[in-house]
Amino acid sequence: MRLKKQILSLVVLACIFALIPVSPVAAQEKPKDYPTKPIEIYVVGGPGGGSDIFTRTICLRARRYLKNPLVVINKPGGGGAVAAEYLQSKPADGYTLLSGALLALVESPLLGMVKYSYEDWQPVIRAQLDTMMLVGLPDGKYKNVQEVIADAKARPGKQTWGVVGTATGFNAIVASQFTEAINIKVKLVPFDRAGKQHAALLGKHLDLILEEPGPISQLIQSNKMKPLMVFAEKRINEFSDVPTTKEVGAEAYMGLFRGIAAKKGTPRPIVDYLHANFKKAMDFKMYQDFEKSNWLHLRPGYQGPDDFDAYLRKQVQIYTQEFKRMGVYKGPK
């Protein structure tokens, strides 16, 4: 009788544990003979930039979980293309990774700047999806985005929007995707640095700027700048009174994404092991506090290797369309 009760108890316990969800991170096995030497992570930007800070923050905890050195190396240039081309010259063995704002995986091949294509990459993890905003001044020309649209239609090509980067860069494409969707024409004014763009708006030399909330958080909180629209599918909790692009009729939701990628051909067990440990680092309080303090948490950023791959392929489609429209496309025919 006692034996039957013990067996019954074990069966009940087994059923209970079967119902408890198992974390894919906890279940991920360590690949055989990996890692056995330091892993080099090449950052697409210079020291102190968004890509650099992201990489160093996530690596602080990830190296503990991996129980292996993670060597962060800055290799800026060409919007990330310099680091990306260098990594493509290395073996696909999981010992060299690319990190930061990985636009070079998408943009550079389509502009004919590099020899690689997107097919030469293996996404590991997407950690952040930043939120773009259309920003004006509290005492500026426009009280809301409806006034912005009405003015742009009344004065085609006269309204000025500041964007960081080139006339065919990420911010310009974000703007173009929106303006094309609602059939307005504006004048984009490129800046090589965000600070110059901010100063131009504050000095009323521009009508509006496109910007992420983090770099202007203090200006927003001190009521020196005013978000008029968020590039998102639904309203952001922290800016619940600011309408989205979807609300004004535009499917324009692009955001600057940051993550980690490896060279195509990296063994899948290694990719999954890296993903699992970087995800654990993302879940650690220090990393989450970093995202919140920089307003990088406004939209869910995390994606695993397969979802990140699908996302990047969609970005390739968007950039191909936009570059062809701009007449600068030099990718595959």
Secondary structure by P-SEA (a helix, b strand, c coil): caaaaaaaaaaaaaaaaaaccccccccccccccccccbbbbbbccccccaaaaaaaaaaaaaaaaacbbbbbbbbbcccaaaaaaaaaacccccccccccccccccccccccccccccccbbbcccccbbbbbbccccccccccaaaaaaaaaaccccbbbbbccccccaaaaaaaaaaaaabbbbbbbbbccaaaaaaaaaaccccbbbbccccaaaaaaaccccccccccccccccccccccccccccccccccccbbbbcccccaaaaaaaaaaaaaaaacaaaaaaaaaaccccccccccaaaaaaaaaaaaaaaaaaaaaaccccccc
